[in-house]
Amino acid sequence: MHRGEDAEALEHAYGAGGGAQHIRLDNITKIEGHGSVDIKVRGGKVEYVKLKITENKRFYTQAIRNKPAISLPLMTSRVCGTCSIAHLTCCSEAVENAVGYVPSEQTLLLRKLSLYGMMIRDHALHLYLFCLPDIYGKDSVLDFDSSMDGMIKSAFAVKSAGNNLSKVIAGRAVHATFAEVGKFSHIPEKGDISNIVGQLKSVRDFAIEFIETFYKCDFRLERDIDFVSLVSKDYSFSRGDVEDSSGFCIIREKYKDYLNKVVIPYSQALGYKFRGREHMVGALARMNLNRNSIHPATRKDVAKPISAFPSKNVFHNNLAQAIEILHCIDHSIEILESHDFVAEKNDPVEIKAGEGVGLLEAPRGTLYYMLSIDKNGKASNGNIIVPTQQNQIGMEKSIVQMVEESDAVEHEPIEHEIEKLIRAYDPCMSCASHFLKVNWQ
């Protein structure tokens, strides 16, 4: 805590000498899932922060055992409704790598487009409906007055474009029906492609306006932390190699050698470190490491916001998400206008024994799948590591830093700042099950 003329008030609020104060923040709002935070402060210093993911275990890695490998992607897509396409795609890739199947270029392109649709709608939900109220000092979008009606309509228009892109490409926005191991069962119709291109173009200016809003936001917490993401030539979320801020690159099949499991006894989810260090995944990490690969049209129209990166400001994770929406819109338009999608005769996927890794960027960060398949074509083992588990340790450390740097002398404003910080990480507690209640001490 900063100590000066208000030292006496601070001591009263947080405890001087042997005294201590407890904060409990229950059921953080406007995030995916449930969790709580316990904080103990003594003499102006944080003694501990316990970020508790309180979702019940759902035992996905046990449930997939002895299930036919070909059916696993549709099952694991149920890990998360908002990120279902990410789980479906990552699991499909793991199955294909386990059996040595190489999808066609058209299939990979359709996967890229389906991921773009998911990114647009998922980021739009988080940014426009969960984070905008923080910027405008409101509890929720329901508290906005009529002067904000245009902004809310624009928000839903962008989200709708993402939904519809996923529907055209993958069959549904949630739990897609066209995407399978090795192929897409349906190829988008030319009329549907023309309609979605028109819709994407119609919301592009809205996306730029929202980028400006998040660029002007002055929320700040700078962390000296390692950023980790896939690095690719086209910022596609699905290809490339895993790198960190120092340029260290890993082979995806060897990810277990670098992602170190950390048991957190007070949380239902495991935590992870990268090469033994606290790290951050997500849009901020992606933008820091891939900003030069942003689509040219996006770079042209939002050059100034992009110039904010690389950044150590955790709140810039939201700005990075806003820029990613525009990138996804621009790249989707280019792909849809320049490619003719045709019905393919795909080679059948021969399921056999093997082990495969799937790896891509979900909205909240790097997602890892590992599957072992036995000679009968059934899953004998599996492992899923989601982004929130990788960010959990960093979120705790960020809360410590925020509380110790705060000038506030009352609990309520600090609790509000903590909630904003957690939302900046955009955690999905539901995915991390295997959210904000603060207990001040």
C-alpha positions, 0 to 999 in steps of 0.5 A: 500500500502507498503510505502517507497522510492516510497512513492512519486510515490505512492501518485501520482498514488493513491492520497495523502491527499484528492486526490483520484484515480478511477479504472474501469476494464471492462469485465474481460476476461477468465471467464464465463459471464460478470462483472466489478469492481469499486475501489476507493483509497484515501491516499493509502487505499481502500475506496471501491470495487464494484464487479458488476455482470452485466448479465441481470436477467433471472428469472429462479425462476419465469419461473419454477412456474406452470411448471410440476415438472417432467420436471424442471431438463431439464429446469434448466439445461439451467441455465449454459452450462458448469455446466448443469449436476450439475443443472440437477442433483441438481434439480432432487434431489430436486424433488425426495426429495419433493415427497419422491422418493429414486433412486436406488444405480445404479442411484446414481452411474451413477450420480456420474460418470456424475458429474465426467465427468463434473468436468474434462472437466469444470476444464480443460477448466478453468485451461488449457485455462483460467489460464495457460496463467497467469502462463506463462505471456501470454494473451491467449493460442493463444499467446503460441509459437510452443514449447507449442503445446504439452501442449495444445494438452494434455489440450484438451486431458484431456478435451475431456476425461471429455466430453466423460465420460459425453457422455457415462454416461449421453448422452451428455456433455452439457444438458444431455439426459439420466438423468431423475428424478429417473433414467437414461433412458439409461445404458452405453454399455460395449464397450463404458465403455471399450473405456472411461476407456482407454481414462481416463487412457491415459490422467492421466499422463497429469493431473499429469503434470498440477498439478505440474505446478499449484503446482509450481505457486507462486501466493499468496493471503492469506485470513482469511476466512471461507471455506464451502463445502459438506464433504463426505467419498469419495469426490464424490461432491454429498453426505455428509453434509455441513460443515465449517472450524470450523467443524460446520455441518448443515442439508441440509433441514435447509440451509436457516437458515445459508445462509444469503441473502445480497442485493448488490445494484450495482450488478444484483446478490444477495450475501450470507454469511454463519452464518453471516460471509464471506465465500468461496466455491469451490475447495479450500474449498473442498480440505481443508475439504475433502483432506483425502478422495481423491482417494488412487491412486491420493494421492499416485502420487501427495502427495506433492501437496496435502500436501499444504492443508489446505491452505488459499491462494486463488490461491490454488483454481486452484491447488485444481481444478487440483487435483480434475481432477485426483481424478475424473479420478481415481475414475471413472476408479475404478467405471467403472472397478468394476461395471456391469451396468444393465437395471433396472425396476425403480418404477414410480415417483409419483409426489405429493405435497411437498417441497424438497432440492437438494444440491451438489458440482458444479465445482465452489462450493456448489449449492442449490435448493429448490422446492415446488410442489403443489397437481397438481404436478406443481412447486409453488415456487423455489430457486436457490443459486449458488456458485458465489453468495456465493463468491461475498462478498469474492471476493470484500474483496480479491480485497481490500486486494490485492490492499492494499498489492500491491507494484505497482505504475501504474494501469495496473499491478494492474488491471492484478493482480485483473483479475488473482485473480478473475479468481482464484475464477473461477466465473460464472457470467452467473449462478449468474444472478437473467465480468473485468471492473475496475473503479479506483477512 
